[in-house]
Amino acid sequence: MSEYSPDELREAYRALLSLRNKNDKASSKLKEGSWQSKLTTGIVKAADTAIWLINGADGKPIDKDLLDESRIVLADALRRSEDVIGKFAVGTSQHTLQERRIAALKIALSLIEREQSL
């Protein structure tokens, strides 16, 4: 984990936990089996994987399919965040949220890719 400072990892953890909790809450309000429900559930699972990696993964190996799925879901979330950030004025809470989310998603993807290469 030496490529990221403790502060960067802490901020990534907070942003990913926020993303996870937002999607977990939203999924409880969606019709089970709908594409929206599948999307939010996928984000929760992928965020859990990324958070686990940030916390050091307890030295346990992670299922390759889970890593692949998490990488795809988080890459899509990153793309959507990068697409939407320009809609918010710099300095607003929405813009700051997206900046932090983008940074966290990049760290998460990097950690997943590193884990996949082991």
C-alpha positions in Angstrom: 0.0 0.0 0.0 3.0 2.2 0.0 1.9 4.0 -3.2 -0.8 5.8 -1.3 -0.4 7.9 1.9 -2.5 7.0 5.0 -4.5 10.3 4.4 -5.2 9.3 0.8 -6.4 5.9 1.9 -8.5 7.3 4.7 -10.2 9.8 2.3 -10.8 7.0 -0.2 -12.3 4.8 2.5 -14.6 7.6 3.6 -15.7 8.3 0.0 -16.3 4.7 -0.8 -18.2 4.1 2.4 -20.4 7.0 1.5 -21.0 5.7 -2.0 -21.7 2.2 -0.6 -24.2 3.5 2.0 -26.0 5.7 -0.5 -26.5 2.8 -2.8 -27.4 0.4 0.0 -30.1 2.8 1.1 -31.3 3.4 -2.5 -31.5 -0.4 -3.2 -33.9 -1.0 -0.4 -36.4 1.3 -2.1 -36.1 -0.3 -5.5 -38.1 -3.1 -7.0 -36.1 -6.3 -6.5 -34.7 -7.6 -9.8 -34.9 -4.2 -11.6 -31.9 -2.9 -13.5 -31.6 -0.1 -10.9 -31.6 -2.6 -8.1 -29.0 -4.7 -9.8 -26.8 -1.6 -10.4 -27.0 -0.4 -6.8 -26.4 -3.9 -5.4 -23.4 -4.2 -7.6 -22.0 -0.9 -6.4 -22.4 -2.0 -2.8 -20.6 -5.2 -3.4 -17.8 -3.5 -5.4 -17.4 -0.8 -2.7 -17.2 -3.5 0.0 -14.4 -5.2 -2.0 -12.5 -1.9 -2.4 -12.9 -1.1 1.3 -11.7 -4.5 2.2 -8.6 -3.9 0.1 -8.0 -0.5 1.6 -8.1 -2.1 5.0 -5.4 -4.6 4.0 -7.6 -7.6 2.9 -6.6 -9.4 6.1 -4.0 -11.3 4.0 -6.7 -13.5 2.5 -7.0 -14.0 -1.2 -10.0 -12.5 -2.9 -12.1 -14.4 -5.5 -10.9 -13.6 -9.0 -14.5 -13.2 -10.3 -15.3 -10.8 -7.5 -12.3 -8.7 -8.4 -13.3 -8.7 -12.1 -16.9 -7.7 -11.3 -15.8 -5.0 -8.9 -13.4 -3.6 -11.4 -16.1 -3.3 -14.1 -18.6 -1.8 -11.7 -16.2 0.7 -10.2 -14.8 1.7 -13.6 -18.4 2.4 -14.7 -19.0 4.5 -11.6 -15.8 6.4 -12.3 -16.8 7.1 -15.8 -20.2 8.4 -14.7 -18.7 10.6 -12.0 -16.2 12.1 -14.5 -19.1 12.7 -16.9 -21.2 14.5 -14.3 -18.6 16.6 -12.4 -18.7 19.3 -15.0 -22.3 20.0 -14.3 -21.5 21.3 -10.8 -19.9 24.6 -10.1 -16.4 24.4 -8.6 -16.6 24.9 -4.8 -20.1 23.5 -4.4 -20.6 20.5 -2.2 -21.7 18.4 -5.2 -18.5 19.2 -7.0 -16.4 18.4 -4.0 -18.3 15.1 -3.5 -17.6 14.1 -7.1 -13.9 15.1 -6.8 -13.5 12.9 -3.7 -15.5 10.1 -5.3 -13.3 10.2 -8.4 -10.1 10.1 -6.4 -11.5 7.2 -4.3 -12.6 5.2 -7.3 -9.2 5.7 -9.0 -7.5 4.4 -5.8 -10.0 1.5 -5.6 -9.4 0.5 -9.2 -5.6 0.6 -8.7 -5.8 -1.6 -5.6 -8.1 -4.1 -7.5 -5.7 -4.2 -10.5 -2.8 -4.7 -8.2 -4.6 -7.6 -6.4 -5.5 -9.1 -9.8 -1.8 -9.1 -10.8 -0.7 -11.2 -7.8 
